[in-house]
Amino acid sequence: MFSSYIHAAGLKKKFFITASMVIIFLGLSIGIIEYFLRSRSLHHELEIYGSSIVRHLADSAVDPILTQDIVKLKRLLSETVREEEGIAYAYIINSKGKIVAHSFDNGFPDGLKGIHTLMPGKAYSSMLLKTEKGYMKDFAAPIFNGIGTAYVGISTNRIRDALSHTMWTISLLTALLLVIGILSFNFIAGTLLKPLDMLTRGARKIGEGRYDIRVHVESKDEVGLLASSFNAMAEKLEATISALEDDIKERVRVEEMLRKRERQLTESQKAAMIGSWNLDILNKALDWSDETFRRFDKEPGSVIPSEEYFVQLVHPDDRASVADAIRDAIERDAPYHVQSRIINESGREWVMEAYGVVERDEKGKPLRFLGTAQDITKRKEIDAERERLIRKLKDKTKELEQVVYVVSHDLRSPLVNIEGYYKEVEFSLEDLKDAVLKSGAPREMKERVTEIMDKDIPESDRYIKASIRKMDSLLAGLLKVSRMGHAALAIENLDMKSLISNVILTLEYQFMKAGANYEISELPACAGDVKGINQVFSNLIQNALKYRSAERPCFIKISGHEEGGESVYCVEDNGIGIKEGDMNKIFELFSQIHKGNEGEGLGLNIAKKIVEKHNGRIWAESEYGNGSRFFVALPCAKNA
C-alpha cells in the first residue's frame, strides 16, 4: 500500500518522503555505529580499570593474609571501595574458599559466593553479574602463590549512563538534521519543483491541444534552459500544427478537384486493402491471404499459388527486375520493395507495390520470405494528377510574378511623369502668384490668392508628394518581390561575420542617428547567395533600429551556432517587441503591425522568401515591451 501511495504521489511528496527517509536512515545508522563503538570503548576501559584495581588489591593483601591481620584486610577493602571510582564491593577468599574479609555492611550476599571462580594460571578474570543494584562487572585476581583470591565488583551504571547520553545526543542530531532537511526541502521546492510544476502543467495543456502555451521561468539555470527549450518546442509544435493544417487545407482543395474521378473509382478505393503472402523457402510453398487472391481476381483457394505462377502474372517488361529483387532479398538480405505491373488472367492490368522481409535462423540461413501486396494503380494516377496540378500552379505563379513585374514597372513611368509635371505646376503657380501680386488686381483678390498659395496649395502639396513617395515605394517593393522569383542563386560558402560587419558598416549613419550599439559573436559559415543573404540581414537589422524603444539605448546582438546540419543565426534587440497576437502576421505581405512607422511591410516578407529559396527557415520570438529575436537557419557551409 505504501509503494502504491509513493507511486501515485506528486514529485514534491516523493522528494519530501525520500529526503526524510534518507535523513532518518543516516541518523539511525550513525547512532547504531556510534552506540556500539562507544559501548565497546567503555567496556574496554572498564576492563583495564577493573583488572588494575583487583590486581593492586591482590598485591596489597599479601602481608595481611600471611600475618592473618583481618583488621588490616578490612581497612584495605574499605579504602579500595571508598577511594576508587565506581567500586561497589570488594572481598577476599583464602585458599580454602573461605571469605576472609569483605566490604558489605549487611553481611556477605549468599548468591555471590562461588559464582565467579578464577581459573588457575590466569593473572585475572572478569564476569558480568546481575544484582539487585544492577549489572556489576566482577573482577578476580590471585593473591601471592595461591594463598587467596581478591574480588572487586564495579557497577556498569556509568557505562549505561554514558551510552544513554550518547543515544540522546544522536537523537537530537537526527531531529536537527530532519528539521534542516525539511527547511532545505521547502527551499528546493520553491526554487526547483515550482518551475518543474509549471513545466508539467504546460506539457499537460499542450497534450490537451493548447499549442500556444508558454512557460515563464526567470532563472538562468538548467530549469531555465529547460523552460526555454520547452517554449521553443511549443513554438515549433505550434508552427508544425499550423503547417499541417495548411497542408490539410491544400489536400482538401486538391481532393475536391478530383472528386468526380474518385466517385467513378469507388471500388478502387479498396486498394488500401493490403494482401499478405508467405513463402516457405525450404519447401518452396507460397501462401496467399484471401485479400491477395482478390487482388489477382481469384476466389480464395481457387488456385495453388507458387513463385513461378506469380512471376507469370507480372508484366513481361517488369519480370526481370522483380526476379532480381526476390533473389537479392533472399541471398543478400537486401530490402525488398518493388513496384511492378500485373496482368491478371482476366486481362486487367494494375500496379502492385510489394514489401517483404526474409526470416533467417541463428546461422543466417533463410527460412521464410513474407510480406504485403497492394494495388496502387489509383494512387499512381492521383500522383500524376497532383504533379500536373503542381506544374500548373508553378506556371500560374510564374505568370502572376510576370504580371506584377510588368504592372509595377510600367506604372512607374506615369508616376515619374506625374511627379515631373507636378513640379511644373508648382512653378506655374508661383508665376501666377507673382503675376497677380504685381498686377493691378483688387486687394481682396490678392489676399485671396496669397491665402490659397501660402496655405491651401502647400497642404495639398504635402499630400500629393507623400502619395507619390508611397506609391513609388510600393512599386519598388513589388518589383523586388517579382524579381525574386526570377533571380538565380549563386551559392557559395559565406563568411557571415564579415558579411554582417559590412551590412552594419553600410548602416553606420542609421546607428549613429539612433544612438545604437551592437555586438557580433563568432558566427559559423553557411552556404548561400551573398546578395540575398546580405538583404535578409540588412532588413532584420534595419527593423531592429526602426522599432527601437524610447525607454533605453538601442542594442543589437548577432550570434549563431550550428545545429542539425544548419547554421542558425539570431538577431536580438531590446526594442518595443511584438504582441503575441501579431506574431503570425509579421511575415505576411504588406503587414505593418506597428502603425505610424515608415515602410510598406515588405522587408520581412522578402527576407522570408529569400531564406526559403535557400531551403532555410526564418522565425521570430518576442516578449512585448522587451525586444525580439529573429532566427535564420541556413544550410551549413559545404566541406566546412
LOKE-639792 format. One record per residue (C-alpha): x, y, z negated. Coordinates in steps of 0.2 Angstrom, whole numbers, plus 5000, padded with zeros to 4 digits. Layout:
N
XYZ...
***
This chain:
640
500050005000501450124996502350085013500650125021500550295012502350335017501950295035500450405035501150545025501750705034503550755036503550865021502950725009504150595017505550715014505050754996504750574991506450514999507350654991506650614974506950434975508750464980509050584966508250464953509250314960510850414959510450464941509950294936511550214945512650344937511850314920511950124920513850134926514250264913513250164899514250004902515950094904515650194888515050034879516549944884517650084879516850104862516949914858518749904864519150054852518149964838519149804841520849894840520249994825519549844815520949724819522149864812521149884796520949704792522749664796523349804785522149744771522849564773524649634771524149744756523349594747524849484746525549544730523949554720523449374726525149304721525049384704523149354703522849534699521049534703520849714697522149774709521249674723519549754719520349934719521149894736519549834743518549994736519950114743519850024760517950044761517950224754519450294764519250204781517850274793516450154796516950014784515349934777516149804766517749704763518149544754519549414751519449224751520849124744521548964752520148854744518748954751518349044735517849234735519249314725518649494727517349594736516649774738514749734737513849824722512449694721513449544722514149444737512749404750512449224752512249224770513949304773515049164765515749044778514849124793516549184800517949064799519749114805520548994817522248934812523749024820522749174825523349354820521549404818519749364824518149464825516249414826514649514829513449494814511649544812511249604795509949694785510949864789511049824807512449744818514149734810515749684818516649564805518549554807519649424798521549414796522649284787523549334771525349284770525649094773523849054772523549094754521949184758520949274771520449464772518749514779518149684784516449724791516249884802514549954806514149974825512950114822514250234828514350144845512450144846512350324842513650364855512850264868511150344864511850514866512650464882510950404889510050564883511450664892511250564908509350584907509450764906510650774920509550674931508050784927509150934931509550854947507750814951507251004947508751064958508150944972506351004971506951184972508051134987506651044995505551194994506951305002507251175016505351155018505151345021506651365032506651195042505051105040503951255043504651285061504551105064502751105059502451255071503351145085502250995081500651105082501251175098501551005105499850945099499051095108499951055124499350875123497650955122497951035138498351215132499951245143500051425138500551395120502251465115503151445098503851595090505451545079506651685075508051585069509651555080510051385073509651215080507751235076507851405085508651325100507351185100505951315100506751405115506951235124505151195119504551365126505551335142504751165144503051235141503351365154503951235166502551125162501351265165502151315181502151125186500251105182499951265192500951205207499951035206498351125205498851225221499351065229497750985225496851135232497851115248497550925249495650955247495751085261496650955272495450815267493950925271494650945289494750765290493050725283492250675299493550555303493550475286491650445287492050345303493450245293492450195278492950015280494750075282494750155265494849975258496649975265497050025247496649845243498349755242498549575246499949475237501049325244502149205236503549105245504248945236505948955244506448775239504848695245504548825259502748835254501949005256500449055246499249205250497949285239496149305246496449485250497949435261496849315271495649455274497049575279497349445293495449425297495449255290494249175277495249125262495948945264495448935282497248905287498848845279500048995279501848975282503349095286503349035304501449075305501649245298503149295309502049245325500749375319502049515319502149625334503549555346504449715345504549705326504849515323506749535323506849675310505549585299506549415300508149515296507349595281506749425274508449345277509449495269508249495254508449305251510349295255511049465250509649515237509349675247507749775244506349715254505249855261504649845279503349925289502849815304501449805317500249655315499249575329497849465322497249315331495649415334496749545344496549685331498249775328498649855312500149925302500749825287501849885273502649755263503649755247504549595240505749535227506749375225506749275209508349185205508949065192510349095180511649055193510849175206510049035217508449105225506849015219505349125224505049265236503449365231502749525235501249635242500549675259499449825263498649895278499250075280498550105298497450245292498750315281499950325296498550415306498250535292500150565290500250605309498750725307499550805292501150835302500150905316499251025304500951075296501651115313500151215317500251305301502051345304501651415322500251525314501451585301502651625314501351715324500751815309502551865305502751925323501152025322501652105305503352145313502652225329501252315319502452385306503752435319502552515331501652615318503252695313503352795329501752885327502152915309503852995314502853105327501553145313503053205302503853305316502353385322501853425304503453525302503053615317501353655310502153725294503253835304501753895314500853935298502254035291502254135308500454155306500554215289501954345294500954405308499354435298500354525284501154635296499654675306498354805303497054675296495954725282496754705264495454575259495954465274497754475270497454425252496354285258497754225270499054245256498054135244497754005257499654005262500354005244499053895235497953785247499253745260500653695248499453575238498953495255500753495260501253385245499853265248500253245266502153225263501853095249500652995260501952995274503352935262502152805255501652735272503452745278504052645263502652515265503052495284504952475279504452345266503352245279504752245291505952165278504652035274504351995293506251995296506551865283505651735292506751755307508451795299509651645299510651605283512551605284512851485269514551495261515251475243514951645234516051715220514551785210515451885198516251985212514651995222513652065207515052185202514952255220513052265218513252365202514552475210513352525223512052575209513352665199512352835201510752755195511652685180512452855176510752935178509852805167511252805154511352615156512752495151512952315157513952155153514452025166514851855159515851725168514751665182514851495192514951505211513451455222513151415240512151555248511951685261512951835255511751975262510151885255510851845238511552025237509752085240509051975227510152035213510052215219508152205217508252125200509552255193508552395200506952335192507952325175508452505177506752565183505752485169506952535155506252585138506252765132506552705114508352635116509852645128509652535143510752375143510852245156511652075154512051955168512551775163512551605171512851415170512751255180511451135176510750985186511651025202511151205202511951375197510751465186510951645183510051765171509751955172509252005155508652185150508052265134506652365144504752385142504452195146502952115154501252075147500951885146499351905157500451985171501751855172500851755185500751915196502451985197503051895212501451925222501552045237501152225233501052185215501352335203500952285185501752455178500652585186501452755189503152695194503952715211503952565223502752465233502852295224503852215237505552185228505152035218504151955232505651975244506851905231505651755229505651725247507551735249507851615234506551495241507351505258508951445249507951295242508151385225507051445211506651605203505651635187505451755173505251765154504751915144504151975127503152135130504052285122505652185120506352165138506352025151507451885158507451845176508151675181508851625198509351445201510351415217511251265224513051245217514451285227515051145239516551055233516551165218
***
